[in-house]
Amino acid sequence: MRRRSRKLFAALAACGAFGLILCFDRWQSDALSPDQVLAADGVFRWYRGNLHTHTLWSDGDDYPEMVALWYKEHGYDFLSFSDHNTLLRKERWINVIENKGGQKAFDKLSSRFPQNWVETRTNQVGVQEIRLKMFDEIAAKVATDGKFLLIQGEEISDEYNNIPIHMNATNVQETIPPMRGDSFYEVMQRNTDALVAQRDRTGRPMIIHLNHPNFFYAITAEDLARVRGENLFEVYNGHPLVYNDGDETHASAERIWDIILTQRIAVFHMPLMFGLATDDAHNYHNIPSRDSEPGRGWIEVLSRELTPEAIVKSIERGLFYASTGVKLDRYLSNFHAVDVVVHPEEGVDYTIDFIGTRTGYDKQIEPVLDGDGKPIRTTQEYSNDVGRVMRTVTGRHGHYTFAPNDLYVRARITSSKRHPNPSVPGEYQHAWCQPVRGPAGRHHP
């Protein structure tokens, strides 16, 4: 063990001080071998992207090519379209004026693409219509090899008891219809199974993740923790109506994450759950405002190349961090410790919290009660031992040494800088590193 550790740290030193470095334990089915060192070093690099985006193909207010250009021109490397229950794969005409974007969207599109791109017609009742461009057309027009990538996705918009349950499928090739089910858990599991079946049948890498768990407070940690094949969820969603922070009777998305991680390691013996930040953008014409807009949350993915296959595989293995503005220089995990280095911004302070659960945690669980003393259907109340702050560091460099009984540890970085266009007033910029199994967690599959 000691000889391997010396070799590991020698390799890290050779990579230099910059670049986010990730090393994972060989025991994890959801991780890489500790003998591999990945860094933004000229071979691997970081790609910024958003996996949750809407256009006029569903309930967004702009044309998909214009949405793609917004992200391309704002420093993103990839974008996934995720319109509700549809892929941009069929011929579709819509009313030029009577849509969410209306005349403003049409005028902007016509101005940006003045030559032989915009196709209109007058239908049989005299209404002017425009053809929505399909995915391959948009990719050929806007994407650039090695610089900006478009990935086809779908927001599978399902429900149970009239409460919405939404899951994003990324790099899908065929539409996945809502699979329904007899419980919140079963709806999530059946939609996940449908994606896994398509992935197995086509041989193409694809992933599914749960969207905004607190939208209508539909999803509990207890249900999501049990879903097999679904190892990603949105710890941050930029829509102002999804309640990332919960309320007095509903757990925050971060609290849900820690409960899920604890249960998956200690109870269900399942892979880790990774946390995404997304925009869930619908509105593109009056930025900034209080609508659901682009640029609020994203992921930075470590990959050898900018292709759908490479990006999806890196996300699946946890080779990314989520951010609403904080940038990292380095994140290192090995058998002994977790190390985080923030890329500094002048005049900005940083707080790094190392959060996790240890063996022997208090397993008492209490229902959440309403004003009449009746249980509410929501994530239950757990001991403060679950997802406790193990260590807090002020500054741009944080180091945590594992305790022998650590099940997992994750890092959250909080900036003193306010978000320039927050989903709710008063947001500070954050970054979330993916969880790492501690010594006690490595003994679980």
C-alpha positions as CSV (number, residue, x, y, z in Angstrom):
1,M,0.0,0.0,0.0
2,R,2.8,2.5,0.9
3,R,4.7,1.8,-2.3
4,R,1.6,2.3,-4.4
5,S,0.8,5.6,-2.6
6,R,4.3,6.9,-3.3
7,K,3.9,6.1,-7.0
8,L,0.4,7.8,-7.0
9,F,1.6,11.0,-5.5
10,A,4.7,11.1,-7.8
11,A,2.3,10.9,-10.8
12,L,0.2,13.7,-9.3
13,A,3.3,15.9,-8.9
14,A,4.2,15.3,-12.5
15,C,0.8,16.6,-13.6
16,G,1.5,20.0,-12.1
17,A,-0.6,22.2,-9.8
18,F,-3.3,22.9,-12.3
19,G,-6.1,20.7,-13.6
20,L,-8.7,18.8,-11.7
21,I,-7.2,15.5,-10.7
22,L,-9.4,12.6,-9.8
23,C,-8.3,9.2,-8.4
24,F,-10.8,6.6,-7.4
25,D,-10.7,3.4,-5.3
26,R,-10.6,0.1,-7.1
27,W,-13.4,-1.3,-5.0
28,Q,-16.0,1.0,-6.4
29,S,-18.2,-0.2,-9.3
30,D,-18.9,3.5,-9.8
31,A,-15.2,4.5,-10.1
32,L,-11.9,4.2,-11.8
33,S,-8.8,2.3,-10.7
34,P,-6.5,4.2,-8.3
35,D,-3.6,3.5,-10.6
36,Q,-5.1,5.9,-13.2
37,V,-4.5,9.6,-12.8
38,L,-6.7,11.9,-14.9
39,A,-5.9,15.6,-15.2
40,A,-6.5,18.5,-17.5
41,D,-3.0,18.0,-18.8
42,G,-3.2,18.4,-22.6
43,V,-4.7,14.9,-23.1
44,F,-7.7,15.2,-20.9
45,R,-9.4,18.6,-20.5
46,W,-12.5,20.1,-18.9
47,Y,-15.7,20.7,-21.0
48,R,-18.5,22.9,-19.7
49,G,-22.0,21.8,-20.5
50,N,-25.7,21.8,-19.7
51,L,-27.9,18.8,-19.9
52,H,-31.4,20.3,-19.3
53,T,-32.6,22.8,-21.9
54,H,-36.0,23.6,-23.5
55,T,-36.9,25.1,-26.9
56,L,-40.0,25.7,-29.0
57,W,-40.2,22.0,-29.6
58,S,-41.9,21.9,-26.2
59,D,-42.3,24.7,-23.7
60,G,-39.3,26.9,-24.4
61,D,-39.7,30.3,-25.9
62,D,-36.9,30.3,-28.6
63,Y,-35.9,28.3,-31.6
64,P,-33.4,25.5,-30.9
65,E,-30.7,26.9,-33.2
66,M,-30.9,30.2,-31.3
67,V,-30.7,28.4,-27.9
68,A,-27.6,26.5,-29.1
69,L,-26.0,29.7,-30.2
70,W,-26.6,31.3,-26.8
71,Y,-24.7,28.5,-25.1
72,K,-22.0,28.4,-27.7
73,E,-21.4,32.2,-27.4
74,H,-21.3,32.1,-23.6
75,G,-18.4,29.7,-23.3
76,Y,-20.1,26.3,-23.2
77,D,-18.6,23.3,-24.9
78,F,-21.7,21.1,-25.1
79,L,-25.4,21.3,-24.8
80,S,-28.2,18.7,-24.6
81,F,-31.7,19.6,-25.9
82,S,-34.2,18.0,-23.5
83,D,-37.7,18.9,-24.7
84,H,-40.6,17.2,-23.1
85,N,-41.4,13.7,-24.4
86,T,-40.0,14.4,-27.8
87,L,-36.9,14.3,-29.9
88,L,-36.1,16.8,-32.6
89,R,-36.4,14.1,-35.3
90,K,-39.6,14.7,-37.2
91,E,-41.0,17.4,-39.5
92,R,-43.0,19.9,-37.5
93,W,-44.5,23.3,-38.4
94,I,-45.8,25.8,-35.8
95,N,-47.7,29.1,-35.9
96,V,-45.1,32.0,-36.4
97,I,-46.9,34.3,-33.9
98,E,-48.9,32.1,-31.6
99,N,-46.1,30.3,-29.7
100,K,-44.2,31.2,-26.6
101,G,-41.5,33.2,-28.5
102,G,-43.9,35.0,-30.8
103,Q,-42.8,37.8,-33.1
104,K,-39.8,38.6,-31.1
105,A,-38.3,35.1,-31.4
106,F,-39.1,35.0,-35.2
107,D,-37.5,38.4,-35.8
108,K,-34.3,37.4,-33.9
109,L,-34.1,34.1,-35.8
110,S,-34.6,35.8,-39.2
111,S,-32.0,38.4,-38.4
112,R,-29.4,35.8,-37.3
113,F,-30.0,33.5,-40.2
114,P,-30.9,35.8,-43.1
115,Q,-30.1,33.4,-46.0
116,N,-32.3,30.4,-47.0
117,W,-32.5,29.0,-43.4
118,V,-35.9,30.1,-42.2
119,E,-38.7,28.2,-43.9
120,T,-42.3,29.5,-43.7
121,R,-45.5,28.7,-45.4
122,T,-49.2,29.8,-45.3
123,N,-51.5,27.0,-44.3
124,Q,-55.0,26.3,-45.7
125,V,-56.6,28.7,-43.3
126,G,-54.2,31.6,-44.0
127,V,-52.0,31.2,-41.0
128,Q,-48.2,31.7,-41.4
129,E,-46.2,28.8,-40.1
130,I,-42.5,28.1,-39.7
131,R,-40.8,24.7,-39.8
132,L,-38.8,23.8,-36.7
133,K,-35.4,22.6,-37.6
134,M,-34.5,19.0,-36.7
135,F,-31.5,18.0,-34.6
136,D,-29.2,16.9,-37.4
137,E,-29.8,20.2,-39.3
138,I,-29.1,22.3,-36.2
139,A,-25.9,20.3,-35.4
140,A,-24.6,20.7,-38.9
141,K,-25.3,24.5,-38.7
142,V,-24.2,25.3,-35.2
143,A,-21.9,22.6,-33.8
144,T,-18.2,22.7,-34.4
145,D,-16.0,19.6,-34.2
146,G,-13.9,19.7,-31.0
147,K,-15.3,23.1,-29.9
148,F,-19.0,22.9,-29.5
149,L,-21.1,19.7,-29.3
150,L,-24.9,19.2,-29.4
151,I,-26.3,16.1,-27.8
152,Q,-29.8,14.8,-28.3
153,G,-31.8,14.4,-25.1
154,E,-35.4,14.1,-23.9
155,E,-37.1,15.1,-20.7
156,I,-39.3,12.1,-20.0
157,S,-42.2,13.8,-18.4
158,D,-44.2,11.3,-16.4
159,E,-46.5,11.5,-13.3
160,Y,-48.0,9.6,-10.5
161,N,-51.3,10.7,-8.9
162,N,-51.1,13.9,-11.1
163,I,-47.8,14.9,-9.5
164,P,-45.0,15.3,-12.1
165,I,-41.9,13.0,-12.2
166,H,-39.4,14.2,-14.8
167,M,-36.2,12.4,-15.9
168,N,-33.7,13.4,-18.5
169,A,-32.4,10.9,-21.0
170,T,-29.1,12.0,-22.6
171,N,-27.8,10.8,-25.9
172,V,-31.0,8.8,-26.6
173,Q,-31.8,7.7,-30.2
174,E,-35.5,6.9,-29.8
175,T,-38.2,8.7,-27.8
176,I,-38.9,7.1,-24.5
177,P,-42.6,7.5,-23.7
178,P,-43.6,8.0,-20.1
179,M,-43.7,4.4,-18.7
180,R,-46.1,5.1,-15.8
181,G,-46.3,3.0,-12.7
182,D,-48.1,2.3,-9.5
183,S,-45.9,4.4,-7.2
184,F,-43.4,7.3,-7.4
185,Y,-40.6,4.7,-7.1
186,E,-42.0,2.4,-9.8
187,V,-42.4,5.4,-12.3
188,M,-38.7,6.2,-11.8
189,Q,-37.6,2.6,-12.1
190,R,-39.7,1.8,-15.2
191,N,-38.4,4.9,-17.0
192,T,-34.8,4.0,-16.0
193,D,-35.4,0.4,-17.2
194,A,-36.6,1.7,-20.6
195,L,-33.4,3.8,-21.1
196,V,-31.2,0.9,-20.0
197,A,-33.0,-1.4,-22.5
198,Q,-32.5,1.2,-25.3
199,R,-28.8,1.5,-24.4
200,D,-28.3,-2.3,-24.4
201,R,-30.2,-2.7,-27.7
202,T,-28.3,0.1,-29.5
203,G,-24.9,-0.3,-27.9
204,R,-24.7,3.6,-27.6
205,P,-23.7,5.2,-24.3
206,M,-26.6,7.0,-22.7
207,I,-27.6,8.1,-19.2
208,I,-30.7,9.0,-17.3
209,H,-31.0,11.4,-14.4
210,L,-33.7,12.6,-12.1
211,N,-34.7,16.2,-12.5
212,H,-35.5,18.7,-9.8
213,P,-36.5,16.4,-6.9
214,N,-38.4,19.2,-5.1
215,F,-40.6,20.1,-8.1
216,F,-44.1,19.7,-6.5
217,Y,-42.0,18.0,-3.8
218,A,-42.6,14.8,-5.8
219,I,-39.5,12.8,-4.9
220,T,-38.3,11.5,-1.6
221,A,-34.8,10.3,-0.8
222,E,-36.3,7.0,0.3
223,D,-37.8,6.3,-3.2
224,L,-34.9,7.6,-5.3
225,A,-32.3,5.7,-3.2
226,R,-33.8,2.4,-4.4
227,V,-33.8,3.1,-8.1
228,R,-31.3,0.8,-9.9
229,G,-29.5,2.0,-13.0
230,E,-30.2,5.7,-12.2
231,N,-27.1,7.2,-10.5
232,L,-27.5,10.9,-11.3
233,F,-29.8,13.6,-10.0
234,E,-30.0,17.4,-10.0
235,V,-28.6,18.8,-6.8
236,Y,-29.1,22.2,-8.4
237,N,-31.7,23.3,-11.0
238,G,-31.9,26.9,-12.2
239,H,-35.7,27.0,-12.5
240,P,-37.1,29.4,-9.8
241,L,-40.0,27.0,-9.0
242,V,-38.1,23.8,-8.1
243,Y,-37.2,24.7,-4.5
244,N,-33.6,23.4,-4.3
245,D,-33.4,24.5,-0.7
246,G,-36.7,22.9,0.4
247,D,-38.7,24.5,3.2
248,E,-39.7,23.9,6.8
249,T,-41.2,20.4,6.0
250,H,-39.3,19.4,2.9
251,A,-35.6,18.5,2.7
252,S,-33.3,20.4,0.4
253,A,-31.8,18.7,-2.6
254,E,-28.4,18.5,-0.8
255,R,-30.0,16.9,2.2
256,I,-31.7,14.4,-0.1
257,W,-28.3,13.6,-1.6
258,D,-26.7,12.8,1.7
259,I,-29.6,10.5,2.7
260,I,-29.4,8.7,-0.6
261,L,-25.6,8.2,-0.4
262,T,-25.8,6.9,3.1
263,Q,-28.6,4.4,2.3
264,R,-27.0,3.3,-1.0
265,I,-23.7,2.5,0.7
266,A,-24.8,1.2,4.1
267,V,-28.3,-0.3,3.4
268,F,-28.7,-1.1,-0.3
269,H,-25.1,-1.7,-1.4
270,M,-25.5,0.2,-4.6
271,P,-23.4,2.6,-6.6
272,L,-23.0,6.2,-5.5
273,M,-25.4,8.9,-6.6
274,F,-23.7,11.8,-8.4
275,G,-25.0,15.4,-8.4
276,L,-25.6,17.6,-11.4
277,A,-26.2,21.3,-11.8
278,T,-28.5,22.3,-14.7
279,D,-30.3,25.3,-16.1
280,D,-33.7,23.9,-17.0
281,A,-33.9,27.0,-19.2
282,H,-37.2,28.0,-20.9
283,N,-36.8,31.7,-21.4
284,Y,-34.2,33.5,-23.5
285,H,-35.4,37.0,-24.4
286,N,-35.3,39.1,-21.2
287,I,-32.1,38.0,-19.4
288,P,-31.8,38.6,-16.5
289,S,-35.2,38.2,-15.0
290,R,-37.1,35.9,-12.6
291,D,-37.9,33.4,-15.4
292,S,-36.1,30.1,-16.0
293,E,-33.1,31.2,-17.9
294,P,-29.8,29.9,-19.2
295,G,-26.4,30.2,-17.5
296,R,-27.3,29.5,-13.9
297,G,-25.9,26.0,-13.4
298,W,-23.7,23.6,-15.3
299,I,-21.2,20.8,-15.1
300,E,-17.5,20.7,-15.9
301,V,-16.7,17.2,-17.4
302,L,-13.2,15.7,-17.7
303,S,-12.9,14.0,-21.0
304,R,-10.3,13.0,-23.6
305,E,-12.5,14.3,-26.4
306,L,-15.7,16.3,-27.1
307,T,-18.0,13.6,-28.4
308,P,-21.4,12.4,-27.1
309,E,-19.9,9.0,-26.2
310,A,-16.9,10.4,-24.3
311,I,-18.9,13.0,-22.4
312,V,-21.6,10.5,-21.4
313,K,-19.0,7.9,-20.2
314,S,-17.2,10.5,-18.1
315,I,-20.4,11.7,-16.5
316,E,-21.4,8.1,-15.8
317,R,-18.1,7.6,-14.0
318,G,-18.4,10.7,-11.9
319,L,-15.6,12.6,-13.7
320,F,-17.2,16.0,-13.3
321,Y,-18.1,18.6,-10.8
322,A,-21.3,20.8,-10.7
323,S,-21.1,24.6,-10.5
324,T,-23.1,27.8,-10.4
325,G,-20.0,29.9,-10.8
326,V,-17.1,28.4,-8.8
327,K,-14.2,27.0,-10.8
328,L,-11.8,24.4,-9.5
329,D,-8.1,23.9,-10.2
330,R,-7.7,20.5,-8.6
331,Y,-9.7,17.8,-6.9
332,L,-7.8,14.7,-5.7
333,S,-9.0,11.6,-3.9
334,N,-7.0,8.6,-3.0
335,F,-7.0,5.9,-0.3
336,H,-6.2,8.4,2.4
337,A,-7.6,11.8,1.6
338,V,-9.6,14.3,-0.4
339,D,-8.0,17.5,-1.6
340,V,-9.7,20.5,-3.3
341,V,-8.1,23.6,-4.8
342,V,-10.3,26.4,-6.0
343,H,-9.3,28.6,-9.0
344,P,-9.2,32.0,-7.3
345,E,-11.1,35.1,-8.3
346,E,-9.8,38.4,-7.1
347,G,-11.6,39.7,-4.1
348,V,-13.6,36.5,-3.5
349,D,-13.4,34.3,-0.5
350,Y,-14.2,30.6,-0.4
351,T,-15.5,28.1,2.2
352,I,-14.9,24.4,1.6
353,D,-17.1,22.0,3.5
354,F,-16.3,18.2,3.6
355,I,-19.6,16.4,4.2
356,G,-20.2,12.7,4.8
357,T,-21.5,9.9,7.0
358,R,-19.6,7.5,9.2
359,T,-20.4,4.0,10.4
360,G,-22.2,3.9,13.7
361,Y,-24.4,6.8,12.7
362,D,-27.6,7.2,14.5
363,K,-30.2,5.3,12.4
364,Q,-33.3,6.8,14.0
365,I,-35.8,8.1,11.4
366,E,-38.8,10.2,12.2
367,P,-41.8,11.1,10.0
368,V,-42.4,14.7,9.1
369,L,-45.7,15.8,10.6
370,D,-48.2,18.5,9.5
371,G,-49.9,21.0,11.8
372,D,-52.4,18.4,12.8
373,G,-49.7,15.8,13.7
374,K,-50.3,13.7,10.6
375,P,-47.4,12.3,8.6
376,I,-46.5,14.2,5.3
377,R,-45.4,12.3,2.3
378,T,-41.8,13.8,2.1
379,T,-38.3,12.8,2.8
380,Q,-38.2,11.8,6.5
381,E,-36.1,13.3,9.3
382,Y,-32.8,11.7,9.9
383,S,-30.1,12.2,12.5
384,N,-27.6,14.9,12.1
385,D,-25.0,12.1,11.8
386,V,-26.3,11.6,8.2
387,G,-24.5,14.1,5.9
388,R,-22.6,15.9,8.7
389,V,-20.0,18.5,8.0
390,M,-16.7,16.7,8.8
391,R,-14.4,19.6,8.3
392,T,-14.7,23.2,7.2
393,V,-11.8,25.1,5.6
394,T,-11.7,28.8,4.7
395,G,-9.6,29.6,1.6
396,R,-9.0,28.2,-1.8
397,H,-7.3,25.0,-0.6
398,G,-9.1,22.3,1.4
399,H,-7.7,19.0,2.6
400,Y,-9.6,16.2,4.4
401,T,-7.9,13.0,5.7
402,F,-10.3,10.0,5.9
403,A,-11.3,8.6,9.2
404,P,-11.3,4.8,9.3
405,N,-15.1,4.8,9.7
406,D,-16.0,7.2,6.9
407,L,-18.6,5.8,4.5
408,Y,-18.2,8.6,2.0
409,V,-17.1,12.2,1.8
410,R,-18.1,14.9,-0.7
411,A,-16.9,18.5,-0.9
412,R,-19.1,21.7,-1.3
413,I,-17.4,25.0,-2.1
414,T,-19.3,28.2,-1.3
415,S,-18.1,31.5,-2.7
416,S,-18.6,34.9,-1.1
417,K,-19.7,36.2,-4.6
418,R,-23.4,36.4,-5.3
419,H,-24.8,34.7,-8.4
420,P,-25.3,37.3,-11.1
421,N,-28.6,35.8,-12.2
422,P,-29.9,33.6,-9.4
423,S,-32.8,31.2,-9.4
424,V,-33.9,32.7,-6.1
425,P,-32.8,36.0,-4.5
426,G,-29.6,35.9,-2.5
427,E,-27.9,32.9,-4.0
428,Y,-24.1,32.6,-3.7
429,Q,-22.0,30.8,-6.2
430,H,-21.2,27.2,-5.4
431,A,-19.4,24.1,-6.7
432,W,-20.2,20.5,-5.7
433,C,-17.6,17.7,-6.0
434,Q,-18.7,14.2,-6.5
435,P,-18.7,11.9,-3.5
436,V,-15.9,9.5,-2.8
437,R,-16.2,6.3,-0.7
438,G,-14.2,6.4,2.5
439,P,-12.4,3.4,4.1
440,A,-15.6,2.0,5.6
441,G,-17.6,2.5,2.4
442,R,-15.1,0.6,0.2
443,H,-16.2,-2.7,1.8
444,H,-19.6,-2.3,0.3
445,P,-20.1,-3.3,-3.4
